[in-house]
Amino acid sequence: AILSAIGLATALGLPREAILALAPKSTTAAVAMGISETVGGPPELTAVMVILTGIIGAILVTPLMNTLRISDYAARGFAVGLTAHGIGTARAFTVNPLAGTFAGIALVLNAILTALLVPTLLVWIDAVLG
């Protein structure tokens, strides 16, 4: 999610500030805003992107999982918690308690990894792209 957000934003010619705001968009809002501020991005824009990501993920998760024929609630919950963070986790709990539990686990793991990876990847991308 980090690399695709940075890659798409770069390909679309978005300004650096927008790229920095988009990089942590797939983690929970509090963590994403802190990451954005740390790397020099606008936390306000990051918050908007996080909320949009969560809403879109929560809306699309059930039809997508049904289309893919994924019926295991643990897998469904983990996927939505990973991609749609808090809003997706809340949605998962309304579908099934097991899905909600796995969504919460994925949300926390994603927050930790995103906090570690975004600053590192941005330094690497800056070095490669100049």
N, C-alpha and C positions, 0 to 999 in steps of 0.2 A: 504493500500500500504506500509506503514511504517513497520507494523508487518510482512507482507509477505516477504518483502525484507530482513529484519533482520533474520527472521526464515529460509528462504532458504539459505542465506549466511552462517548462523550458521550450518545448516544441511550439507552443502557442505564442511564445515571445512575451510572456508575462514578466512584469518587473520583478527584481530580486525580492522586494518586500512581500509580494504576493506568494512567491515560491517559498519563502521562509514561513509564511502563514499556513500554507497548504501542507507542508511536510509532516507535521504531527496530527493531521486532521482525523486520523482513524483511531485515536485513543480518546479517553474520557476528557471532558472539557477542562477540568482543573489542571490535569497533567499537561494537556496540549497547550494551554495558555502559558503555563510556566516554561515549557520547552520553547515555545515561540518567542517569548520575552528573552530567554537566555541566549538564543541564537540571533537576536536582533530583529525578529519579525513583530508585526502588530498583533498583540493578543486578542484584540477585539475582532479582527477579521478571522483569526483562528477559531474563536468561539462560534462565530456564525457558520464557518465551514464544518466544525464538529457537529453542530446541531443539525445542519442539513444532511450530513452523512448519516447520522443516527436515525433521522426521520425516514430517509429514503431506504435505509437498510431494514428498518422495522416494517415498512410497508411491503417491501419486496421479498422478505425472507420466506414467508409461508408459501406464496405461489412458486418461488424459485425452487425451494426444497421439494415441493410436490412434483414439479416438472422434472426434477432430477431424480425423483423416486427415492429420496433419502428419508427414511422413516424413523431412524434411530434418534430419539430425543436428545441423547447426549451429544451426538454429532451436530444436530441442528442447533442446539443451544450454544455449543462451542463456536460454531461458525458465526452465529449472530452476535455473540459477545465479542468476538474478535474484530468484526467489521463494523458493527453498529453500536458498540460500547454501551453506555448507560441506558439509552432509549431502547436499544435492541434487547438488552437484558431484562428491562421491565416488560417488554412485549413477550419475551420467552417465558417469563413466570406466569403470564396470563394463559399461555398455551399448555404448559406442563411444568410441574415443579422440578423435574430432573433437567429439563431444558434450561430452566432459569438458573439452576445451580451450576451447570456447565458454562452457561453464558457468563456468570459472575467470575468463575475461575479464568476464563479466557480474557475477560476485561482486565483483570489484575495483571495477568501475564503480559498482555499487550501493552499496558501502561508502563511496566518495568522495562520491557524491551525497547519500546519507542523512546523512552527517556534516555536509554543508553545509545541507541542507534542513530537517532536524528542528528545530534551534534557531530558524531563521528562521520556519518555519511556526508554531511554538508561540508566538512573540512576536506574529505576525500574528493568530492565533486568539484569544490573550488580549486583544488590542486590540479585536477585533470583538465577542467575547462578553462582555468586561468582566470 
